[in-house]
Amino acid sequence: MNGAAEQGTSLRGQSGPGGFVVPAPRHITPGQGGETRFADSTRAYAGLPTAMRQRIEGMRAVHSIEQLGVLQSLTSGGQSPVAAGSLAGHPEVEHPLVLTHPVTGARSLLLGSMVISGINGLAEKESCALLDELLEHTTSAPYVYSHRWSQGDLVVWDNLATLHTASPCDSSRQRRLLYRAAVR
């Protein structure tokens, strides 16, 4: 789960994390790429060394839709669906770096490679290094599942316990269209 695509939960500037997400493909044709990769941020949190779990306890990350728009523009030739869409102009919000699931009580990492602008109380360099380390751990092989979409597929994931990202595909030559519904 690496690359320029956004990796994370679908908070997108909301005041609270979302629930379950259900995408359904409408049109899938990529012969190469276009998969959705999911990382189990609950298992990844449990797999952190005790010292790291203690270090990040109580930390809060700043989620910025504006930053997401800027980074999307940089990685997509100046175009950003966020910057052009209804999410532009949302204020920054803080979320805990470690989330306690409201139903299961399980702890998980709340990460987003392009939406988190920093961690409160840490200098920018330290914040970036810590976020990179946590994201690298969370998106390592033991915690990742890659789904190759087929027409008619339905995938459900818990957005409070999973990071997700699309793998790159040549959208100028191949179509990839999915519909998504979120259940709160």
C-alpha positions in Angstrom: 0.0 0.0 0.0 2.3 2.7 -1.1 2.3 5.3 -3.9 0.7 8.7 -4.3 -2.9 7.6 -3.8 -4.5 8.6 -0.5 -4.3 5.9 2.1 -6.5 6.2 5.1 -10.0 6.1 6.5 -12.7 8.2 5.0 -13.0 10.9 7.6 -12.6 13.7 5.1 -13.0 16.5 7.6 -16.0 15.1 9.5 -16.3 15.8 13.2 -16.3 12.1 13.9 -15.1 8.9 12.1 -17.4 7.1 9.8 -18.8 3.6 10.1 -19.1 0.8 7.5 -18.4 1.5 3.8 -19.9 -0.5 0.9 -18.5 0.2 -2.6 -20.1 -1.6 -5.6 -18.5 -1.5 -9.0 -20.5 0.0 -11.8 -17.9 -0.4 -14.5 -14.6 -2.1 -14.2 -12.2 -2.6 -17.1 -8.6 -2.1 -16.0 -6.5 -4.9 -17.3 -3.8 -3.7 -14.9 -4.1 -1.8 -11.7 -7.3 -0.5 -10.2 -7.3 -2.9 -7.2 -8.3 -1.6 -3.8 -5.9 -2.4 -1.0 -7.1 -2.6 2.6 -4.9 -2.5 5.7 -6.1 -3.9 9.0 -5.2 -1.0 11.3 -6.5 -2.9 14.4 -4.1 -5.8 13.9 -1.4 -3.3 13.0 -1.9 -1.4 16.2 -1.8 -4.7 18.2 1.4 -5.6 16.3 3.3 -2.4 17.4 6.0 -2.7 20.1 4.7 -1.8 23.5 7.0 1.2 23.6 5.5 2.6 20.4 1.9 2.0 21.7 2.8 3.9 24.9 4.5 6.7 22.9 1.4 7.4 20.7 -1.2 7.0 23.4 -3.2 10.2 23.7 -1.7 11.9 20.6 -4.0 13.8 18.3 -3.6 14.2 14.6 -4.8 17.2 12.5 -6.9 16.1 9.5 -6.9 18.7 6.7 -9.1 18.5 3.6 -7.2 21.5 2.2 -3.9 19.6 2.4 -5.6 16.6 0.7 -6.7 18.8 -2.2 -3.2 20.3 -2.5 -1.5 16.9 -2.5 -4.0 15.4 -4.9 -3.3 18.3 -7.3 0.5 17.8 -7.1 0.1 14.0 -7.8 -2.5 14.4 -10.6 -1.3 17.1 -12.9 -3.1 20.0 -11.1 -6.5 18.4 -10.7 -8.1 17.5 -7.5 -11.6 16.2 -7.0 -11.5 17.4 -3.4 -10.4 20.9 -4.2 -13.0 21.2 -6.9 -15.8 19.5 -4.9 -18.0 20.0 -1.9 -15.3 19.2 0.6 -13.2 22.2 -0.2 -13.2 24.8 2.5 -13.8 22.4 5.4 -11.9 23.4 8.6 -9.1 21.2 9.9 -10.3 18.8 12.6 -8.4 16.7 15.2 -8.9 13.0 15.7 -7.0 10.7 18.1 -4.1 8.8 16.5 -5.3 5.7 18.3 -9.0 5.1 18.0 -11.1 3.0 20.4 -13.8 1.3 18.3 -17.2 2.4 19.8 -18.7 -1.1 19.3 -15.9 -3.6 19.7 -13.6 -1.7 22.0 -10.6 -2.6 19.9 -7.9 -0.1 19.4 -6.7 0.9 15.9 -4.5 3.4 14.2 -6.3 6.3 12.5 -4.0 7.3 9.7 -4.2 9.0 6.3 -1.1 9.6 4.2 -2.4 12.7 2.5 -5.0 14.1 4.9 -3.1 14.3 8.1 -1.1 17.5 8.3 0.6 16.8 11.6 0.4 15.6 15.1 -0.3 18.1 17.8 2.6 18.9 20.1 5.3 17.5 17.7 7.6 19.5 15.5 6.9 19.0 11.7 10.0 16.8 11.1 9.2 14.5 14.1 5.5 14.4 13.2 6.3 13.4 9.6 8.8 10.7 10.7 6.3 9.2 13.2 3.5 9.2 10.7 5.7 7.6 8.1 6.8 4.9 10.5 3.2 4.1 11.6 2.0 4.0 8.0 4.9 1.8 6.8 4.1 -0.6 9.6 0.3 -0.6 9.0 0.7 -1.1 5.3 3.2 -3.9 5.5 2.3 -7.3 4.0 0.9 -9.0 7.2 -1.9 -6.4 7.4 -2.8 -5.9 3.8 -5.4 -7.5 1.5 -5.7 -6.5 -2.2 -9.0 -6.8 -3.9 -9.2 -7.2 -7.7 -12.6 -6.0 -8.7 -15.0 -7.8 -10.9 -18.4 -6.7 -12.1 -20.9 -7.5 -9.4 -18.5 -7.5 -6.5 -19.6 -6.1 -3.2 -17.0 -5.4 -0.5 -17.8 -4.2 3.0 -15.3 -2.9 5.5 -15.3 -1.2 8.8 -13.9 2.2 8.2 -12.9 2.6 11.9 -10.5 -0.4 11.6 -9.3 -0.3 8.0 -7.2 1.9 5.8 -7.9 1.7 2.0 -6.4 3.0 -1.2 -6.8 2.3 -4.9 -3.8 1.1 -6.8 -2.9 3.2 -9.8 -4.4 2.5 -13.2 -4.3 4.3 -16.5 -7.6 6.1 -16.3 -7.1 7.8 -19.6 -7.3 4.4 -21.3 -9.2 2.3 -18.9 -12.4 2.9 -16.9 -12.8 2.3 -13.2 -16.1 3.4 -11.8 -17.3 2.3 -8.4 -20.3 3.5 -6.3 -19.9 3.7 -2.6 -22.4 3.9 0.3 -21.4 4.6 3.9 -23.4 3.3 6.8 -23.1 5.3 10.1 
